[in-house]
Amino acid sequence: MPTVVHLDIPAEVPDRARTFYEKLFHWKFEAPPGYTDYFLSATTDEQGKPGVGLGLGKRGAPDQRITAYFDVDSITATLPLVEQLGGKVVVPYTPIPGYGALAVCTDTENNTFGLWETHTG
């Protein structure tokens, strides 16, 4: 069953937002290799078990909001179903080298959500 695996937090000023969330929730953000304005953080629950991953970076569009990403086995197999069910593909299949791939969609109520496909190996 697909689960929420990542939340993407857009920001006008990523360093300011990073400081806010680090002080508010004690999250620690680090830039992945090759990135200067995008940061990742891993959350844990009260028992220290891994939680949802976080990304924080420059806002891509004026109306971009926090987006939840759902893990799927195949984005290319899921995107046609999104459209068949009345949703829309906003950002098509996009490889993220070394990590996986993503796509961004809207549902029938115009809510934005993301699809994530992890590449192993």
Residue, then its C-alpha position, 0 to 999 in steps of 0.5 A: m500500500p502506498t505510504v507517505v514517504h516525503l514532504d517537500i517544503p517550498a520557501e522564498v528564502p530556504d535558509r530562513a525556512r530551514t532555521f525556522y524548522e530546525k528551531l521549531f522541531h529540532w530537525k537537522f537539514e543538510a544539502p545533498p551532494g551537488y545541491t546548494d539551495y535544497f536540503l534534506s532531513a529525516t524525521t523519527d518518531e518518539q521511539g527513534k523509528p524512521g519517519v517521513g523524509l523532508g525536503l526544503g528548497k526554493r519555491g518553484a511557483p508562487d502558489q506552491r505549497i507543502t507537498a506530500y509524496f506517496d511511494v509507488d512501485s512505478i510512476t509510469a504505471t500510476l500516471p495513466l490511472v491518475e488521469q483516468l480517475g479525473g486527476k491531472v499530471v502537473v510535473p511528469y516523470t522526473p528522474i532524480p539521479g542517485y535517488g529515484a524519480l518523482a511526479v506531481c499531480t492534482d486530484t479531483e479536488n485540485n489538491t496537489f500530491g507527489l508520487w515517488e519511486t525509489h531506485t535501488g542500486 
